[in-house]
Amino acid sequence: MSDADTAFPTLPAPELGHLCDLRIELSPPHEMGDGAKGKHRIIPIVGGTVRGARLNGRILPIGADWQLVRTDGIAELDARYAFETDDGAVVEIQNFGLRHGPAEVLAAVARGEPVDPALYYMRTKARFISADPRYDWLAGMILVGTGARLASAVVLSVYEVR
């Protein structure tokens, strides 16, 4: 094996480009109780909006966030839902994330109090899928997001990794 085969080339650092912001309206959670790994809950998604330079629409009242609040306090977020674009296409969202932070901050979030999102960690990795050929470009993206939990909604800023 030559030195060229074992050398590490200098690779460019990924950059982020803003894709859209989502406001995801929620119903109260369905608490399922404690399991071996933590508390389980399902939070129905009932509407919302999508806004961005290339992507705009309304979140459909379809889907939910299946959450596990682990015994270590980290919330695993596993949401599936959809939105309709302003031009009539339907886009499915699969979004997995984590939320954690100081216990007192997360307690305030759980009570629905306004909390500065900089005080806790809420990050996601998303996949946007559409059968509409006008939105095929979404399938070729790695998407990450940063979020905040409000009293009856979640807000997410979604970025394309370039």
Disulfide bonds with the S-S distance in Angstrom:
none
